[in-house]
């Protein structure tokens, strides 16, 4: 498995974690553990989320580079859409 991570600075980390998880849960396996951890399973990879004060942590895993890049794009695009009230930012991924 290949993995990449990102940290997104936001005062609403728990809110966005919940929003992302619930959004994907309409069609895919997604779980929310309280307000601080979540998991989203897409057909081509998995995203783990964790919220702490001031930061939303994202970790995506996939079998190959193409799917990993696709996971990064899908999760980042949705997150940026949900964060429309905040200054626009970029989700910077680091490959592990």
HUFEN-V459471 format. One line per field, one symbol per residue. ss: DSSP state (H for helix, E for strand, - for the rest). burial: 1 if it has 24 or more other ideal C-beta (glycine too) atoms within 12 Angstrom, else 0. A space follows every 50 residues. Layout:
# HUFEN-V459471
ss->???
burial->???
This chain:
# HUFEN-V459471
ss->-EEEEEEEE---HHHHHHHHHHHHH----EEEE---EEEEEE--EEEEEE EE--EEEEEEEE--HHHHHHHHHHHHHHHHHH-----------EE-
burial->01111111010111111111101100000101000011110101111111 1000011111110000110111111101110110000000101000
